[in-house]
Every structure is written in structure tokens, then in C-alpha cells.
Amino acid sequence: MDEISHPKQRGQSSEAAILFEFTRYGVTVLEPFGDNERYDYVVEIAGEFHRVQVKTGRLTNGRVQFETRSSGTLTRRVKKEGYDGQIDLFAVYSPELEESYVVPINEAPDTSMGLRVEQARKKSPNINWADDFQLDSWVNSVRA
């Protein structure tokens, strides 16, 4: 995939990739009108609705890293704000791997998260393996 340099374009590209993945698995995707909601999509699966915030994951040090809060500029300061109570899921797209992941907000740290795709140098019980968060696996688990 070609590198997209503008942050807005990267975000739109990730939103399109996630939209494609959900619809590919027959998931109904609803998009809010306007740009005022904290979530990008609402997905309906098995009669349940889930608010989804799409994030672009960056492949770094053997993991797909993404922010679990938003950044906005207020005058000269950058304001970082979490999503508690405003979304149910992060849908993460990795352009380098062309892979999509779903992370429930209650499983995500407050600032950023890494989904490991390569073996770590040190063993740790706290590793979040990317395979455990595959989008298709999440869809299938909700349908079950």
C-alpha cells in the first residue's frame, strides 16, 4: 500500500478499510450524519449495536500501535481525550499489514495500545497478541 502523508487521508483510508471488512462479513454498518459524534460507525450484529471508533495502527517494533484517545488542538495546546462511555470498540486498521482488528474499549489502556504481531524479545504475560483481536474472529464471537 502506498504511504499516505496527510493525517486526514490516513484516517479516511482506515475508515474505508474497516467499512469494507465489516460489510465483507455481512455486518450492517451505520454512519452518523455530520462530524459531531465521538464514534465513526455503529455496527449491528445479532440485534446488538456497537459504537466503533476507527484508528490507524502503525507497525513498530513488532506490534501494531494505536492511540486510544483523540488529540485535538486548542490554541497552542494539544488536548488529549479518552473515549470512556462514548464508544464500545476500537476498530484498528494496519496499512502496512492490510489487517483489521477489533478491541473492546474495556480491554484497552487509557493512552495507547500495541497488538503484537512478532515474537517479543522478552516473555511477558501482559502481551496483547494481534491474532486475539482479528476483526473476523470478533464478528464470529458476537454472532455465536
Sequence and secondary structure as in RCSB ss.txt:
>XXXX:A:sequence
MDEISHPKQRGQSSEAAILFEFTRYGVTVLEPFGDNERYDYVVEIAGEFHRVQVKTGRLTNGRVQFETRSSGTLT
RRVKKEGYDGQIDLFAVYSPELEESYVVPINEAPDTSMGLRVEQARKKSPNINWADDFQLDSWVNSVRA
>XXXX:A:secstr
     SHHHHHHHHHHHHHHHHHHTT EEE  SSS SS SEEEEETTEEEEEEEEE EEETTEEEEESSEEEEET
TEEEEE  TTT SEEEEEETTTTEEEEEEGGGS SSEEEEE S  SS  TT  BGGGGBHHHHHHHHH 
